[in-house]
Amino acid sequence: MEELRKRLLELSRQEASLNFKMYELFEENRILAIKLAGYIAENRLYGGKWEDREAIKVMDKYLTKKRNEDERSSG
């Protein structure tokens, strides 16, 4: 029984570590999406007509999700 408990604690530690790493990666990707949105806005300011559906989809994934989470936590 003690061996099972140790294994459970080890798996729990690994899960916490992976969750933290996923959070870090999500935040890094969110920052990159913000930078990309800024570059697109700057491009359009100078007359560019940039539109890439795949990039927009990625930006929506990282920017919209965070905004929705913030709205739920404040509401």
N, C-alpha and C positions, 0 to 999 in steps of 0.2 A: 504494500500500500504506500509506503514511503517513497519507493522508486517512482510510482505513478505520480505522486504529488510533485516530486522534483521535476519530472518530465513536463508536467502541466505548467509549472512555474517557468521553466525554460522556454516553452512554447509561447507563453504569455509575454515574456521578455522580448522574444523575437518579433512577435506581433506588434508590440509597442514600438520597437525599433523600425520596423517596416512602415508603420503608420506615420511615424515622424518623417521618414525619408520621402514618403509619398507627399506629405504636406510640403516639405522643402521643394520638391520638384514642381508641384503645382504652383507654388509661389514664384519660383524662377520662371516658369512658363507664362504666368500672368504678367510678370514684369516685361518679358519679351513681347507679349501681345500688346501691351501698352506702348512700348517703343515702336513696334510695327505700325500701330494705329497712328502714332505721331509722324512717322515717315510718310505714310500714305497721305495724311492731311497736308504735310509740307509739299509733297509732290503735287497735290491738287491745287494748292495755293499758287504754285508756279505754272499752272496750266496743264498739268498732267491729267490723263484720264485713266488712271490705274484702276483695274478691277479684277480681282482674282478670287473667284468663289471659294476655293479651298482655303485661302488665307483668311477670308472673312469668316468662314465656318470655324476655323481654329480660334480666331479672336473672340467670336461669340461664345465659344466653349469656355474660355478662361475668364472673360470679362463679364458675361451675363450671369454665369453661375455665382460668382462672388457677389455681384450686386443683389441677386435673389436671396442669397444667404443673409446678407446684411439687412435686407428688408424684413425677412422673417424674424430675425433676432430682435429687431427694434419694434416690431409690431405686436 
